[in-house]
Amino acid sequence: MSFEWRPAEPFWQGKYKVRRPGAKESEEFPVEKQYAELLNELGAEGWELSTALILDTVVSTNGAGFKNAGVPVSISWTFKRQVS
């Protein structure tokens, strides 16, 4: 299963996409759904984080007090689960 966060155009309002095994389309969740809440739901289903990959970054002119710092804007996580 993969889990991806990417800002939605044009206003940088994020959204989460979850693609489950065998699914042709991803489920989309608005950014209002708390990140930790979504990950806890996946954990409760038995999914375990396997890998994380930054797909895209942007240079922020003033992010968290840092000037010209790279900030991830697209991240993909891959989860695994034991099959019984």
mmCIF file as gemmi writes it, N, C-alpha and C atoms, coordinates in Angstrom:
data_model
loop_
_atom_site.group_PDB
_atom_site.id
_atom_site.type_symbol
_atom_site.label_atom_id
_atom_site.label_alt_id
_atom_site.label_comp_id
_atom_site.label_asym_id
_atom_site.label_entity_id
_atom_site.label_seq_id
_atom_site.pdbx_PDB_ins_code
_atom_site.Cartn_x
_atom_site.Cartn_y
_atom_site.Cartn_z
_atom_site.occupancy
_atom_site.B_iso_or_equiv
_atom_site.pdbx_formal_charge
_atom_site.auth_seq_id
_atom_site.auth_asym_id
_atom_site.pdbx_PDB_model_num
ATOM 1 N N . MET Axp A 1 ? 0.844 -1.157 0 1 0 ? 1 A 1
ATOM 2 C CA . MET Axp A 1 ? 0 0 0 1 0 ? 1 A 1
ATOM 3 C C . MET Axp A 1 ? 0.892 1.224 0 1 0 ? 1 A 1
ATOM 4 N N . SER Axp A 2 ? 0.468 2.268 -0.673 1 0 ? 2 A 1
ATOM 5 C CA . SER Axp A 2 ? 1.231 3.511 -0.658 1 0 ? 2 A 1
ATOM 6 C C . SER Axp A 2 ? 0.362 4.641 -0.137 1 0 ? 2 A 1
ATOM 7 N N . PHE Axp A 3 ? 1.002 5.603 0.458 1 0 ? 3 A 1
ATOM 8 C CA . PHE Axp A 3 ? 0.352 6.758 1.069 1 0 ? 3 A 1
ATOM 9 C C . PHE Axp A 3 ? 1.137 7.96 0.605 1 0 ? 3 A 1
ATOM 10 N N . GLU Axp A 4 ? 0.481 8.938 -0.003 1 0 ? 4 A 1
ATOM 11 C CA . GLU Axp A 4 ? 1.188 10.073 -0.571 1 0 ? 4 A 1
ATOM 12 C C . GLU Axp A 4 ? 0.533 11.376 -0.14 1 0 ? 4 A 1
ATOM 13 N N . TRP Axp A 5 ? 1.357 12.352 0.16 1 0 ? 5 A 1
ATOM 14 C CA . TRP Axp A 5 ? 0.877 13.701 0.446 1 0 ? 5 A 1
ATOM 15 C C . TRP Axp A 5 ? 1.407 14.61 -0.638 1 0 ? 5 A 1
ATOM 16 N N . ARG Axp A 6 ? 0.537 15.393 -1.232 1 0 ? 6 A 1
ATOM 17 C CA . ARG Axp A 6 ? 0.955 16.345 -2.269 1 0 ? 6 A 1
ATOM 18 C C . ARG Axp A 6 ? 0.033 17.548 -2.192 1 0 ? 6 A 1
ATOM 19 N N . PRO Axp A 7 ? 0.594 18.752 -2.27 1 0 ? 7 A 1
ATOM 20 C CA . PRO Axp A 7 ? -0.253 19.933 -2.245 1 0 ? 7 A 1
ATOM 21 C C . PRO Axp A 7 ? -1.192 19.959 -3.447 1 0 ? 7 A 1
ATOM 22 N N . ALA Axp A 8 ? -2.42 20.334 -3.204 1 0 ? 8 A 1
ATOM 23 C CA . ALA Axp A 8 ? -3.398 20.451 -4.29 1 0 ? 8 A 1
ATOM 24 C C . ALA Axp A 8 ? -3.279 21.828 -4.916 1 0 ? 8 A 1
ATOM 25 N N . GLU Axp A 9 ? -3.29 21.865 -6.216 1 0 ? 9 A 1
ATOM 26 C CA . GLU Axp A 9 ? -3.212 23.145 -6.917 1 0 ? 9 A 1
ATOM 27 C C . GLU Axp A 9 ? -4.543 23.873 -6.782 1 0 ? 9 A 1
ATOM 28 N N . PRO Axp A 10 ? -4.628 25.158 -6.82 1 0 ? 10 A 1
ATOM 29 C CA . PRO Axp A 10 ? -3.507 26.083 -6.943 1 0 ? 10 A 1
ATOM 30 C C . PRO Axp A 10 ? -3.103 26.7 -5.615 1 0 ? 10 A 1
ATOM 31 N N . PHE Axp A 11 ? -3.707 26.287 -4.513 1 0 ? 11 A 1
ATOM 32 C CA . PHE Axp A 11 ? -3.517 27.019 -3.258 1 0 ? 11 A 1
ATOM 33 C C . PHE Axp A 11 ? -2.691 26.297 -2.222 1 0 ? 11 A 1
ATOM 34 N N . TRP Axp A 12 ? -1.972 25.284 -2.585 1 0 ? 12 A 1
ATOM 35 C CA . TRP Axp A 12 ? -1.129 24.541 -1.648 1 0 ? 12 A 1
ATOM 36 C C . TRP Axp A 12 ? -1.912 23.997 -0.473 1 0 ? 12 A 1
ATOM 37 N N . GLN Axp A 13 ? -3.13 23.564 -0.742 1 0 ? 13 A 1
ATOM 38 C CA . GLN Axp A 13 ? -3.894 22.873 0.282 1 0 ? 13 A 1
ATOM 39 C C . GLN Axp A 13 ? -3.673 21.387 0.061 1 0 ? 13 A 1
ATOM 40 N N . GLY Axp A 14 ? -3.053 20.761 1.007 1 0 ? 14 A 1
ATOM 41 C CA . GLY Axp A 14 ? -2.641 19.377 0.825 1 0 ? 14 A 1
ATOM 42 C C . GLY Axp A 14 ? -3.789 18.403 0.793 1 0 ? 14 A 1
ATOM 43 N N . LYS Axp A 15 ? -3.498 17.217 0.298 1 0 ? 15 A 1
ATOM 44 C CA . LYS Axp A 15 ? -4.434 16.105 0.341 1 0 ? 15 A 1
ATOM 45 C C . LYS Axp A 15 ? -3.621 14.827 0.463 1 0 ? 15 A 1
ATOM 46 N N . TYR Axp A 16 ? -4.242 13.806 1 1 0 ? 16 A 1
ATOM 47 C CA . TYR Axp A 16 ? -3.596 12.517 1.151 1 0 ? 16 A 1
ATOM 48 C C . TYR Axp A 16 ? -4.242 11.545 0.175 1 0 ? 16 A 1
ATOM 49 N N . LYS Axp A 17 ? -3.436 10.681 -0.402 1 0 ? 17 A 1
ATOM 50 C CA . LYS Axp A 17 ? -3.944 9.617 -1.263 1 0 ? 17 A 1
ATOM 51 C C . LYS Axp A 17 ? -3.478 8.293 -0.688 1 0 ? 17 A 1
ATOM 52 N N . VAL Axp A 18 ? -4.389 7.347 -0.587 1 0 ? 18 A 1
ATOM 53 C CA . VAL Axp A 18 ? -4.053 6.008 -0.101 1 0 ? 18 A 1
ATOM 54 C C . VAL Axp A 18 ? -4.461 5.022 -1.186 1 0 ? 18 A 1
ATOM 55 N N . ARG Axp A 19 ? -3.497 4.272 -1.697 1 0 ? 19 A 1
ATOM 56 C CA . ARG Axp A 19 ? -3.807 3.234 -2.682 1 0 ? 19 A 1
ATOM 57 C C . ARG Axp A 19 ? -3.588 1.885 -2.019 1 0 ? 19 A 1
ATOM 58 N N . ARG Axp A 20 ? -4.656 1.161 -1.885 1 0 ? 20 A 1
ATOM 59 C CA . ARG Axp A 20 ? -4.597 -0.154 -1.246 1 0 ? 20 A 1
ATOM 60 C C . ARG Axp A 20 ? -4.28 -1.233 -2.283 1 0 ? 20 A 1
ATOM 61 N N . PRO Axp A 21 ? -3.747 -2.365 -1.84 1 0 ? 21 A 1
ATOM 62 C CA . PRO Axp A 21 ? -3.407 -3.438 -2.78 1 0 ? 21 A 1
ATOM 63 C C . PRO Axp A 21 ? -4.621 -3.847 -3.614 1 0 ? 21 A 1
ATOM 64 N N . GLY Axp A 22 ? -4.412 -3.961 -4.918 1 0 ? 22 A 1
ATOM 65 C CA . GLY Axp A 22 ? -5.469 -4.395 -5.815 1 0 ? 22 A 1
ATOM 66 C C . GLY Axp A 22 ? -6.429 -3.299 -6.248 1 0 ? 22 A 1
ATOM 67 N N . ALA Axp A 23 ? -6.346 -2.132 -5.636 1 0 ? 23 A 1
ATOM 68 C CA . ALA Axp A 23 ? -7.255 -1.033 -5.993 1 0 ? 23 A 1
ATOM 69 C C . ALA Axp A 23 ? -6.754 -0.331 -7.245 1 0 ? 23 A 1
ATOM 70 N N . LYS Axp A 24 ? -7.672 0.011 -8.144 1 0 ? 24 A 1
ATOM 71 C CA . LYS Axp A 24 ? -7.285 0.717 -9.362 1 0 ? 24 A 1
ATOM 72 C C . LYS Axp A 24 ? -7.125 2.208 -9.098 1 0 ? 24 A 1
ATOM 73 N N . GLU Axp A 25 ? -7.885 2.736 -8.169 1 0 ? 25 A 1
ATOM 74 C CA . GLU Axp A 25 ? -7.847 4.162 -7.847 1 0 ? 25 A 1
ATOM 75 C C . GLU Axp A 25 ? -7.434 4.363 -6.392 1 0 ? 25 A 1
ATOM 76 N N . SER Axp A 26 ? -6.868 5.519 -6.124 1 0 ? 26 A 1
ATOM 77 C CA . SER Axp A 26 ? -6.504 5.884 -4.752 1 0 ? 26 A 1
ATOM 78 C C . SER Axp A 26 ? -7.693 6.488 -4.03 1 0 ? 26 A 1
ATOM 79 N N . GLU Axp A 27 ? -7.759 6.261 -2.732 1 0 ? 27 A 1
ATOM 80 C CA . GLU Axp A 27 ? -8.715 6.981 -1.891 1 0 ? 27 A 1
ATOM 81 C C . GLU Axp A 27 ? -8.089 8.332 -1.584 1 0 ? 27 A 1
ATOM 82 N N . GLU Axp A 28 ? -8.871 9.404 -1.616 1 0 ? 28 A 1
ATOM 83 C CA . GLU Axp A 28 ? -8.341 10.729 -1.295 1 0 ? 28 A 1
ATOM 84 C C . GLU Axp A 28 ? -8.958 11.225 0.004 1 0 ? 28 A 1
ATOM 85 N N . PHE Axp A 29 ? -8.108 11.824 0.828 1 0 ? 29 A 1
ATOM 86 C CA . PHE Axp A 29 ? -8.542 12.394 2.094 1 0 ? 29 A 1
ATOM 87 C C . PHE Axp A 29 ? -8.109 13.853 2.121 1 0 ? 29 A 1
ATOM 88 N N . PRO Axp A 30 ? -8.969 14.76 2.586 1 0 ? 30 A 1
ATOM 89 C CA . PRO Axp A 30 ? -8.574 16.175 2.663 1 0 ? 30 A 1
ATOM 90 C C . PRO Axp A 30 ? -7.544 16.382 3.765 1 0 ? 30 A 1
ATOM 91 N N . VAL Axp A 31 ? -6.802 17.473 3.658 1 0 ? 31 A 1
ATOM 92 C CA . VAL Axp A 31 ? -5.759 17.771 4.645 1 0 ? 31 A 1
ATOM 93 C C . VAL Axp A 31 ? -6.366 17.991 6.036 1 0 ? 31 A 1
ATOM 94 N N . GLU Axp A 32 ? -7.655 18.284 6.097 1 0 ? 32 A 1
ATOM 95 C CA . GLU Axp A 32 ? -8.298 18.479 7.405 1 0 ? 32 A 1
ATOM 96 C C . GLU Axp A 32 ? -8.271 17.201 8.239 1 0 ? 32 A 1
ATOM 97 N N . LYS Axp A 33 ? -8.189 16.048 7.579 1 0 ? 33 A 1
ATOM 98 C CA . LYS Axp A 33 ? -8.036 14.798 8.33 1 0 ? 33 A 1
ATOM 99 C C . LYS Axp A 33 ? -6.616 14.789 8.858 1 0 ? 33 A 1
ATOM 100 N N . GLN Axp A 34 ? -6.478 14.67 10.129 1 0 ? 34 A 1
ATOM 101 C CA . GLN Axp A 34 ? -5.167 14.75 10.758 1 0 ? 34 A 1
ATOM 102 C C . GLN Axp A 34 ? -4.268 13.614 10.289 1 0 ? 34 A 1
ATOM 103 N N . TYR Axp A 35 ? -3.041 13.962 9.957 1 0 ? 35 A 1
ATOM 104 C CA . TYR Axp A 35 ? -2.033 13.015 9.483 1 0 ? 35 A 1
ATOM 105 C C . TYR Axp A 35 ? -1.87 11.849 10.454 1 0 ? 35 A 1
ATOM 106 N N . ALA Axp A 36 ? -1.708 12.164 11.73 1 0 ? 36 A 1
ATOM 107 C CA . ALA Axp A 36 ? -1.515 11.113 12.734 1 0 ? 36 A 1
ATOM 108 C C . ALA Axp A 36 ? -2.749 10.208 12.826 1 0 ? 36 A 1
ATOM 109 N N . GLU Axp A 37 ? -3.925 10.78 12.684 1 0 ? 37 A 1
ATOM 110 C CA . GLU Axp A 37 ? -5.164 9.996 12.74 1 0 ? 37 A 1
ATOM 111 C C . GLU Axp A 37 ? -5.216 8.99 11.582 1 0 ? 37 A 1
ATOM 112 N N . LEU Axp A 38 ? -4.857 9.436 10.393 1 0 ? 38 A 1
ATOM 113 C CA . LEU Axp A 38 ? -4.857 8.545 9.227 1 0 ? 38 A 1
ATOM 114 C C . LEU Axp A 38 ? -3.825 7.436 9.387 1 0 ? 38 A 1
ATOM 115 N N . LEU Axp A 39 ? -2.625 7.776 9.85 1 0 ? 39 A 1
ATOM 116 C CA . LEU Axp A 39 ? -1.596 6.752 10.054 1 0 ? 39 A 1
ATOM 117 C C . LEU Axp A 39 ? -2.002 5.772 11.156 1 0 ? 39 A 1
ATOM 118 N N . ASN Axp A 40 ? -2.658 6.262 12.206 1 0 ? 40 A 1
ATOM 119 C CA . ASN Axp A 40 ? -3.137 5.368 13.265 1 0 ? 40 A 1
ATOM 120 C C . ASN Axp A 40 ? -4.183 4.396 12.737 1 0 ? 40 A 1
ATOM 121 N N . GLU Axp A 41 ? -5.052 4.868 11.829 1 0 ? 41 A 1
ATOM 122 C CA . GLU Axp A 41 ? -6.045 3.974 11.231 1 0 ? 41 A 1
ATOM 123 C C . GLU Axp A 41 ? -5.36 2.866 10.429 1 0 ? 41 A 1
ATOM 124 N N . LEU Axp A 42 ? -4.337 3.24 9.654 1 0 ? 42 A 1
ATOM 125 C CA . LEU Axp A 42 ? -3.608 2.237 8.882 1 0 ? 42 A 1
ATOM 126 C C . LEU Axp A 42 ? -2.903 1.252 9.81 1 0 ? 42 A 1
ATOM 127 N N . GLY Axp A 43 ? -2.316 1.749 10.892 1 0 ? 43 A 1
ATOM 128 C CA . GLY Axp A 43 ? -1.663 0.883 11.872 1 0 ? 43 A 1
ATOM 129 C C . GLY Axp A 43 ? -2.639 -0.076 12.528 1 0 ? 43 A 1
ATOM 130 N N . ALA Axp A 44 ? -3.848 0.413 12.813 1 0 ? 44 A 1
ATOM 131 C CA . ALA Axp A 44 ? -4.869 -0.438 13.43 1 0 ? 44 A 1
ATOM 132 C C . ALA Axp A 44 ? -5.303 -1.562 12.488 1 0 ? 44 A 1
ATOM 133 N N . GLU Axp A 45 ? -5.151 -1.337 11.177 1 0 ? 45 A 1
ATOM 134 C CA . GLU Axp A 45 ? -5.469 -2.372 10.186 1 0 ? 45 A 1
ATOM 135 C C . GLU Axp A 45 ? -4.303 -3.342 9.991 1 0 ? 45 A 1
ATOM 136 N N . GLY Axp A 46 ? -3.198 -3.116 10.708 1 0 ? 46 A 1
ATOM 137 C CA . GLY Axp A 46 ? -2.058 -4.026 10.639 1 0 ? 46 A 1
ATOM 138 C C . GLY Axp A 46 ? -0.955 -3.591 9.691 1 0 ? 46 A 1
ATOM 139 N N . TRP Axp A 47 ? -1.057 -2.369 9.113 1 0 ? 47 A 1
ATOM 140 C CA . TRP Axp A 47 ? -0.033 -1.889 8.19 1 0 ? 47 A 1
ATOM 141 C C . TRP Axp A 47 ? 1.157 -1.33 8.96 1 0 ? 47 A 1
ATOM 142 N N . GLU Axp A 48 ? 2.353 -1.618 8.458 1 0 ? 48 A 1
ATOM 143 C CA . GLU Axp A 48 ? 3.596 -1.167 9.08 1 0 ? 48 A 1
ATOM 144 C C . GLU Axp A 48 ? 4.4 -0.375 8.043 1 0 ? 48 A 1
ATOM 145 N N . LEU Axp A 49 ? 4.92 0.776 8.449 1 0 ? 49 A 1
ATOM 146 C CA . LEU Axp A 49 ? 5.7 1.609 7.546 1 0 ? 49 A 1
ATOM 147 C C . LEU Axp A 49 ? 6.948 0.864 7.09 1 0 ? 49 A 1
ATOM 148 N N . SER Axp A 50 ? 7.147 0.8 5.786 1 0 ? 50 A 1
ATOM 149 C CA . SER Axp A 50 ? 8.287 0.096 5.214 1 0 ? 50 A 1
ATOM 150 C C . SER Axp A 50 ? 9.339 1.066 4.682 1 0 ? 50 A 1
ATOM 151 N N . THR Axp A 51 ? 8.931 2.006 3.823 1 0 ? 51 A 1
ATOM 152 C CA . THR Axp A 51 ? 9.859 2.987 3.264 1 0 ? 51 A 1
ATOM 153 C C . THR Axp A 51 ? 9.181 4.344 3.126 1 0 ? 51 A 1
ATOM 154 N N . ALA Axp A 52 ? 9.998 5.377 3.107 1 0 ? 52 A 1
ATOM 155 C CA . ALA Axp A 52 ? 9.518 6.745 2.878 1 0 ? 52 A 1
ATOM 156 C C . ALA Axp A 52 ? 10.408 7.362 1.808 1 0 ? 52 A 1
ATOM 157 N N . LEU Axp A 53 ? 9.791 8.099 0.897 1 0 ? 53 A 1
ATOM 158 C CA . LEU Axp A 53 ? 10.523 8.677 -0.214 1 0 ? 53 A 1
ATOM 159 C C . LEU Axp A 53 ? 10.012 10.088 -0.483 1 0 ? 53 A 1
ATOM 160 N N . ILE Axp A 54 ? 10.926 11.056 -0.533 1 0 ? 54 A 1
ATOM 161 C CA . ILE Axp A 54 ? 10.551 12.423 -0.893 1 0 ? 54 A 1
ATOM 162 C C . ILE Axp A 54 ? 10.557 12.505 -2.409 1 0 ? 54 A 1
ATOM 163 N N . LEU Axp A 55 ? 9.399 12.795 -2.992 1 0 ? 55 A 1
ATOM 164 C CA . LEU Axp A 55 ? 9.251 12.823 -4.441 1 0 ? 55 A 1
ATOM 165 C C . LEU Axp A 55 ? 9.539 14.189 -5.037 1 0 ? 55 A 1
ATOM 166 N N . ASP Axp A 56 ? 9.272 15.249 -4.27 1 0 ? 56 A 1
ATOM 167 C CA . ASP Axp A 56 ? 9.453 16.598 -4.801 1 0 ? 56 A 1
ATOM 168 C C . ASP Axp A 56 ? 9.665 17.562 -3.644 1 0 ? 56 A 1
ATOM 169 N N . THR Axp A 57 ? 10.451 18.605 -3.898 1 0 ? 57 A 1
ATOM 170 C CA . THR Axp A 57 ? 10.695 19.646 -2.891 1 0 ? 57 A 1
ATOM 171 C C . THR Axp A 57 ? 10.509 21.011 -3.538 1 0 ? 57 A 1
ATOM 172 N N . VAL Axp A 58 ? 10.405 22.019 -2.701 1 0 ? 58 A 1
ATOM 173 C CA . VAL Axp A 58 ? 10.34 23.401 -3.157 1 0 ? 58 A 1
ATOM 174 C C . VAL Axp A 58 ? 11.229 24.216 -2.232 1 0 ? 58 A 1
ATOM 175 N N . VAL Axp A 59 ? 11.804 25.287 -2.742 1 0 ? 59 A 1
ATOM 176 C CA . VAL Axp A 59 ? 12.62 26.158 -1.905 1 0 ? 59 A 1
ATOM 177 C C . VAL Axp A 59 ? 11.7 27.2 -1.287 1 0 ? 59 A 1
ATOM 178 N N . SER Axp A 60 ? 11.647 27.194 0.024 1 0 ? 60 A 1
ATOM 179 C CA . SER Axp A 60 ? 10.818 28.142 0.76 1 0 ? 60 A 1
ATOM 180 C C . SER Axp A 60 ? 11.645 29.382 1.077 1 0 ? 60 A 1
ATOM 181 N N . THR Axp A 61 ? 11.058 30.538 0.88 1 0 ? 61 A 1
ATOM 182 C CA . THR Axp A 61 ? 11.805 31.77 1.138 1 0 ? 61 A 1
ATOM 183 C C . THR Axp A 61 ? 11.831 32.131 2.608 1 0 ? 61 A 1
ATOM 184 N N . ASN Axp A 62 ? 10.928 31.587 3.4 1 0 ? 62 A 1
ATOM 185 C CA . ASN Axp A 62 ? 10.944 31.887 4.833 1 0 ? 62 A 1
ATOM 186 C C . ASN Axp A 62 ? 10.158 30.827 5.588 1 0 ? 62 A 1
ATOM 187 N N . GLY Axp A 63 ? 10.62 29.595 5.551 1 0 ? 63 A 1
ATOM 188 C CA . GLY Axp A 63 ? 9.941 28.518 6.257 1 0 ? 63 A 1
ATOM 189 C C . GLY Axp A 63 ? 10.57 28.274 7.609 1 0 ? 63 A 1
ATOM 190 N N . ALA Axp A 64 ? 9.804 28.404 8.654 1 0 ? 64 A 1
ATOM 191 C CA . ALA Axp A 64 ? 10.263 28.148 10.023 1 0 ? 64 A 1
ATOM 192 C C . ALA Axp A 64 ? 11.52 28.94 10.364 1 0 ? 64 A 1
ATOM 193 N N . GLY Axp A 65 ? 11.617 30.157 9.816 1 0 ? 65 A 1
ATOM 194 C CA . GLY Axp A 65 ? 12.753 31.002 10.138 1 0 ? 65 A 1
ATOM 195 C C . GLY Axp A 65 ? 13.983 30.774 9.278 1 0 ? 65 A 1
ATOM 196 N N . PHE Axp A 66 ? 13.944 29.78 8.4 1 0 ? 66 A 1
ATOM 197 C CA . PHE Axp A 66 ? 15.073 29.508 7.516 1 0 ? 66 A 1
ATOM 198 C C . PHE Axp A 66 ? 14.83 30.165 6.169 1 0 ? 66 A 1
ATOM 199 N N . LYS Axp A 67 ? 15.811 30.866 5.659 1 0 ? 67 A 1
ATOM 200 C CA . LYS Axp A 67 ? 15.676 31.468 4.336 1 0 ? 67 A 1
ATOM 201 C C . LYS Axp A 67 ? 16.227 30.513 3.29 1 0 ? 67 A 1
ATOM 202 N N . ASN Axp A 68 ? 15.473 30.379 2.218 1 0 ? 68 A 1
ATOM 203 C CA . ASN Axp A 68 ? 15.863 29.53 1.086 1 0 ? 68 A 1
ATOM 204 C C . ASN Axp A 68 ? 16.161 28.09 1.504 1 0 ? 68 A 1
ATOM 205 N N . ALA Axp A 69 ? 15.279 27.525 2.281 1 0 ? 69 A 1
ATOM 206 C CA . ALA Axp A 69 ? 15.427 26.13 2.712 1 0 ? 69 A 1
ATOM 207 C C . ALA Axp A 69 ? 14.535 25.235 1.867 1 0 ? 69 A 1
ATOM 208 N N . GLY Axp A 70 ? 15.025 24.058 1.513 1 0 ? 70 A 1
ATOM 209 C CA . GLY Axp A 70 ? 14.22 23.086 0.783 1 0 ? 70 A 1
ATOM 210 C C . GLY Axp A 70 ? 13.193 22.442 1.694 1 0 ? 70 A 1
ATOM 211 N N . VAL Axp A 71 ? 11.972 22.347 1.199 1 0 ? 71 A 1
ATOM 212 C CA . VAL Axp A 71 ? 10.87 21.779 1.976 1 0 ? 71 A 1
ATOM 213 C C . VAL Axp A 71 ? 10.207 20.69 1.132 1 0 ? 71 A 1
ATOM 214 N N . PRO Axp A 72 ? 10.007 19.491 1.681 1 0 ? 72 A 1
ATOM 215 C CA . PRO Axp A 72 ? 9.324 18.453 0.902 1 0 ? 72 A 1
ATOM 216 C C . PRO Axp A 72 ? 7.871 18.841 0.654 1 0 ? 72 A 1
ATOM 217 N N . VAL Axp A 73 ? 7.412 18.659 -0.585 1 0 ? 73 A 1
ATOM 218 C CA . VAL Axp A 73 ? 6.015 18.945 -0.91 1 0 ? 73 A 1
ATOM 219 C C . VAL Axp A 73 ? 5.296 17.729 -1.471 1 0 ? 73 A 1
ATOM 220 N N . SER Axp A 74 ? 6.029 16.663 -1.71 1 0 ? 74 A 1
ATOM 221 C CA . SER Axp A 74 ? 5.412 15.418 -2.144 1 0 ? 74 A 1
ATOM 222 C C . SER Axp A 74 ? 6.209 14.283 -1.518 1 0 ? 74 A 1
ATOM 223 N N . ILE Axp A 75 ? 5.539 13.527 -0.663 1 0 ? 75 A 1
ATOM 224 C CA . ILE Axp A 75 ? 6.187 12.433 0.058 1 0 ? 75 A 1
ATOM 225 C C . ILE Axp A 75 ? 5.364 11.168 -0.151 1 0 ? 75 A 1
ATOM 226 N N . SER Axp A 76 ? 6.039 10.058 -0.385 1 0 ? 76 A 1
ATOM 227 C CA . SER Axp A 76 ? 5.363 8.782 -0.558 1 0 ? 76 A 1
ATOM 228 C C . SER Axp A 76 ? 5.862 7.814 0.502 1 0 ? 76 A 1
ATOM 229 N N . TRP Axp A 77 ? 4.929 7.151 1.169 1 0 ? 77 A 1
ATOM 230 C CA . TRP Axp A 77 ? 5.26 6.131 2.159 1 0 ? 77 A 1
ATOM 231 C C . TRP Axp A 77 ? 4.743 4.801 1.64 1 0 ? 77 A 1
ATOM 232 N N . THR Axp A 78 ? 5.504 3.742 1.853 1 0 ? 78 A 1
ATOM 233 C CA . THR Axp A 78 ? 5.056 2.406 1.49 1 0 ? 78 A 1
ATOM 234 C C . THR Axp A 78 ? 4.893 1.6 2.764 1 0 ? 78 A 1
ATOM 235 N N . PHE Axp A 79 ? 3.776 0.895 2.857 1 0 ? 79 A 1
ATOM 236 C CA . PHE Axp A 79 ? 3.471 0.095 4.032 1 0 ? 79 A 1
ATOM 237 C C . PHE Axp A 79 ? 3.416 -1.373 3.646 1 0 ? 79 A 1
ATOM 238 N N . LYS Axp A 80 ? 3.673 -2.221 4.629 1 0 ? 80 A 1
ATOM 239 C CA . LYS Axp A 80 ? 3.574 -3.661 4.42 1 0 ? 80 A 1
ATOM 240 C C . LYS Axp A 80 ? 2.733 -4.253 5.529 1 0 ? 80 A 1
ATOM 241 N N . ARG Axp A 81 ? 2.224 -5.449 5.263 1 0 ? 81 A 1
ATOM 242 C CA . ARG Axp A 81 ? 1.405 -6.134 6.261 1 0 ? 81 A 1
ATOM 243 C C . ARG Axp A 81 ? 1.58 -7.625 6.073 1 0 ? 81 A 1
ATOM 244 N N . GLN Axp A 82 ? 1.664 -8.359 7.154 1 0 ? 82 A 1
ATOM 245 C CA . GLN Axp A 82 ? 1.81 -9.805 7.071 1 0 ? 82 A 1
ATOM 246 C C . GLN Axp A 82 ? 0.536 -10.433 6.519 1 0 ? 82 A 1
ATOM 247 N N . VAL Axp A 83 ? 0.73 -11.412 5.686 1 0 ? 83 A 1
ATOM 248 C CA . VAL Axp A 83 ? -0.405 -12.167 5.147 1 0 ? 83 A 1
ATOM 249 C C . VAL Axp A 83 ? -0.493 -13.473 5.91 1 0 ? 83 A 1
ATOM 250 N N . SER Axp A 84 ? -1.692 -13.773 6.371 1 0 ? 84 A 1
ATOM 251 C CA . SER Axp A 84 ? -1.82 -15.033 7.146 1 0 ? 84 A 1
ATOM 252 C C . SER Axp A 84 ? -2.65 -16.049 6.416 1 0 ? 84 A 1
